[in-house]
């Protein structure tokens, strides 16, 4: 019998902590090879996204089941995220639907998911499950169910039986889902995303790049709207 899923409310990330985290990430990101050193004048990533190594992380794969929006949208939001993180859940429930309605729908924005399962083995289980759902073109359905009834981090309940219950709920072939979860190829895809995030200095979730501009944490929707509109204006 599928395990029940219990809703939890995510706390709001205090803006002052988000600002501190953003500054720390910016220092790390801007020390990347090919980017201007910290403390020096730096070209705005919004002004020249094609020249920004962070903006170039957008994959724009036409058949990417873990992306939403036009492949040639002028703005790409890369979301380094994971299914146990309460702040990722807050973004998914409170902000992402607005961004989809306002910017994805009109062709301005593309959203690309990256796995960053840093909270432990249950996070890895969920990331593998998300990839297995993506193999059946139902990643976003899996995403929505996982965040709608999000478990507390490291509750001991986010196991294979739990994610299989989600797979069944969204109409997946559960046997294929189970096989895809266990495959080396799936594990390598999750690891590649995680290593990409670590390489640019990400240490927690959610962390975002909007045409190369970092936005850290479950910021108010207005913050995302402002950065997206500035990026669109500069494109």
Secondary structure, DSSP 8 states (H G I E B T S, - for coil): --------------HHHHHHHHHHHHHHHTTSTTS--TTS----TTT-GGG-TTGGG----TT-TTEES-TT-SEEEEEEE-SS-HHHHHIIIIIHHHHIIIIITTTSEEEEEEE---S-HHHHHHHHHHHHHHTTT-HHHHHHHHHHT---TT-S--SHHHHHHHHHHTT--HHHHHHHHH-HHHHHHHHHHHHHHHHTT--SSSEEEETTEEEESS--HHHHHHHHHHHHHH-
